[in-house]
Amino acid sequence: MAGGALPAVGAVGEDFGGKLTFSVYITCIVAASCGLIFGYDIGISGGVTTMESFLRRFFPSVLRKMSQSKQNEYCMYDSQLLTSFTSSLYIAGLIGSLGASRVTRALGRRVSMLLGGATFLVGATINGAAVNVAMLIVGRILLGIGVGFTNQATPLYLAEMAPPKWRGAFISGFQFFLSVGVAAANLINYGTAKIHGWGWRLSLGLAAVPALIMTTGTLLVPDTASSLIQRGKIDEARRALQRVRGSGADVEAELQCLTEETMRSEAVEKPFRDIFKRRYRPQLVMSIAIPLLQQLTGINVVAFYAPVLFRSVGFGSDSSLMAAVVLCLVNLGSVLVSTYFVDRYGRKVLFMEGGVQMILFLTAVACVLGVKIGSSGTSPLSKGDGVLVLVLMCAYAAGFGWSWGPLCWLIPSEIFPLEIRPAGQSISVAANFAVTFVLAQVFLSMLCHFKYGIFLFYAGFIAISTVFVAIFLPETKGVPLEAMDRVWEKHWYWRRFVV
Ligand code: BGC
């Protein structure tokens, strides 16, 4: 489509006065709440895997290793089995997100979100009731398939539903809810860690609550107009548009434009094959590079393993979880900052500022750990130094929260033309899960071998990513989805592929 004939700018470039109606807000808030389940999941596993009763029941070898005296602080949690519990979700999520593309295209964005929520609900129930490792893993696989579906469909839903002028803020809503989920999970872990014997059960089972909230909410919202038109439901699309644009709004011009876009998109029958065509190269590269580079910011070192990490560097189990909670709250606040800036000043400014901030503070963390506990890792941090590490990590997490956090969901959801949008988003989510899996799988060993140098490793990658974005990512602020091709046509490097 990139080179194809577009209707006059008046139609394609217009935002049709997409106002911020009450209905747009509610619809998008409900959709963004899909981020809750993913966030809850990210937040819960790190804490649960430090609970003694959980380890005794499912991973006794890790517990034995921890109790060996003089165990290196960096290595005490280095267990492949424990890591596979955490990361099995990501493999399932990867498969789920690829499968979700078909469902999202054929049955709509909303059906994918519903299916995702329901599958997650079953997974949460099995996990809460687990009596052996097999149940734990099966539960996590279902959770993974669930988030595979919701992570694939929700950003697309939000991108298509939001007025172009505020699209950035609405999609940041997904990361906001994700961060609420992470924070809630950490707070819950803080409480349940005190319940002897079965606290972990509560932590895992309570994942059903965000799943219920989002599934019920999704039942109440309409699908996006683009998706309805694509499935031939023009009247429903008109009603959906009317509902979100406000009762007095004239939606015919927008409907017409979306219908034309849909007709052009019908030429693509096999999106997973066509997406590899030369003209989609810029979008394809971004859809893989952005999640890949997001994971290489090292955020999940913090998100999954914050409690493990703080305990490893000398905090007690209780204060480790509390430290993780503080970190999450900072992250949450910073996503709100991004919501304010992203549509006013653009995506790239946030990428640049956030990148530099993360590089500086990760380097500082590495220096403090290097100087204070060195590479032997046998002398625990003092309380004061522990707090310093926490403060530095908070500054790093804030940088992530207003840049790579929300932008990783925003950019892929807005750059693809309709015909390959679900496939593109699937590839992006799958890439995110694949890299998260690999990094989760190797992180504890890396921590054990690289020691504090692991933070320098990630700081180096953030530097590369920041340069990459500066050079190759065009600004997409305020550009209507139907006119997005033009940003590539104008870009000094990508124009050779699309013009
Ligand atoms: C990332 C996750 C990460 C989370 C942390 C998301 O945008 O994709 O991998 O755990 O942010 O808040």
Boltz pocket constraint, residues with backbone or C-beta under 6 A from the ligand:
constraints:
  - pocket:
      binder: B
      contacts: [[A, 42], [A, 175], [A, 178], [A, 179], [A, 182], [A, 294], [A, 299], [A, 300], [A, 303], [A, 331], [A, 404], [A, 405], [A, 406], [A, 408], [A, 432], [A, 436]]
      max_distance: 6.0
